[in-house]
Amino acid sequence: MAIMWVDFETRSECDLPVNGVYNYARHHSTEVICMSYAINDGPVQTWRPGEPMPPIKSQIRAHNAAFERLIFWHVLKMPIPSAGELCAREFRGCRTIRRN
């Protein structure tokens, strides 16, 4: 299965650290500046609002998948499935857990 790595750049009047990711994504002023993405180990490409969205036919992975998922859902109004994502940040954290 192909993997689509994604990273959104956004802006908003909503203060993300104060209000949290869910409130940030749902805030009326939150907008996407761009989305960088790559399929598997391919070149990084950039999508900007107003351009055709690249087809999402693969598992989505991101450093903070919850943020990207909420931006897809609430800002772009794209209902991507949450079951196909993997959070690289959480995976990295799992690898640092000490095991006896």
Legacy VTK file of the C-alpha trace (Angstrom):
# vtk DataFile Version 3.0
C-alpha trace
ASCII
DATASET POLYDATA
POINTS 100 float
0.000 0.000 0.000
1.236 3.469 -0.863
1.901 5.959 1.911
1.076 9.657 1.603
3.089 11.804 4.009
1.324 15.120 4.699
2.077 18.346 6.534
-0.270 21.334 6.637
0.730 24.948 7.166
-2.213 26.918 8.537
-3.102 30.249 10.105
-5.885 31.359 12.383
-6.996 33.987 14.854
-7.441 31.065 17.263
-4.465 30.454 19.557
-3.605 26.771 19.072
-1.667 26.199 22.339
-4.374 27.917 24.390
-7.472 26.467 22.695
-6.287 23.052 21.526
-6.258 21.372 18.149
-9.986 20.597 17.960
-11.086 24.180 18.651
-8.358 25.501 16.344
-9.516 23.322 13.445
-13.167 24.301 13.955
-12.507 28.045 14.332
-14.059 30.154 11.558
-10.777 31.953 10.831
-8.592 28.861 10.450
-7.355 28.405 6.911
-4.830 26.307 5.055
-1.838 28.102 3.556
-0.462 24.981 1.903
-0.008 21.248 2.271
3.289 19.555 1.545
3.047 15.890 0.662
4.976 12.992 -0.744
3.928 9.548 -1.918
6.210 6.867 -0.455
9.780 8.078 -0.975
8.863 10.323 -3.904
9.595 14.027 -4.206
7.903 16.454 -1.856
5.182 18.445 -3.603
3.135 21.405 -2.436
-0.605 21.878 -2.778
-2.230 25.298 -2.269
-5.914 26.186 -1.914
-7.455 26.855 -5.310
-5.415 24.088 -6.963
-6.825 20.594 -7.575
-6.321 18.440 -4.474
-4.059 15.468 -5.143
-5.978 12.193 -5.033
-5.770 10.480 -1.657
-5.591 6.786 -2.454
-3.142 5.694 0.194
-2.540 5.524 3.908
-1.929 8.993 5.343
0.973 9.514 7.690
2.000 12.673 9.478
4.087 13.863 12.394
0.887 14.789 14.243
-1.869 12.880 12.435
-4.674 14.195 14.665
-3.950 17.758 13.544
-3.851 16.852 9.848
-7.036 14.775 10.148
-8.923 17.638 11.814
-7.735 20.094 9.165
-8.945 17.721 6.434
-12.301 17.303 8.200
-13.104 20.785 9.484
-11.213 23.233 7.270
-11.143 21.453 3.919
-14.402 19.543 4.543
-12.810 16.316 3.295
-13.962 13.246 5.213
-10.796 11.152 5.122
-10.974 7.918 7.114
-9.143 8.038 10.433
-8.364 4.312 10.437
-5.796 4.661 7.661
-3.515 7.165 9.361
-0.410 6.777 11.419
1.028 9.398 13.700
4.803 9.415 13.368
5.112 11.425 16.593
3.289 8.734 18.573
5.251 5.980 16.862
8.513 7.701 17.746
7.316 7.950 21.344
6.562 4.226 21.455
10.126 3.463 20.495
11.476 5.444 23.446
9.482 3.564 26.089
11.821 1.555 28.258
11.004 -2.120 28.304
12.200 -4.484 31.025
LINES 1 101
100 0 1 2 3 4 5 6 7 8 9 10 11 12 13 14 15 16 17 18 19 20 21 22 23 24 25 26 27 28 29 30 31 32 33 34 35 36 37 38 39 40 41 42 43 44 45 46 47 48 49 50 51 52 53 54 55 56 57 58 59 60 61 62 63 64 65 66 67 68 69 70 71 72 73 74 75 76 77 78 79 80 81 82 83 84 85 86 87 88 89 90 91 92 93 94 95 96 97 98 99
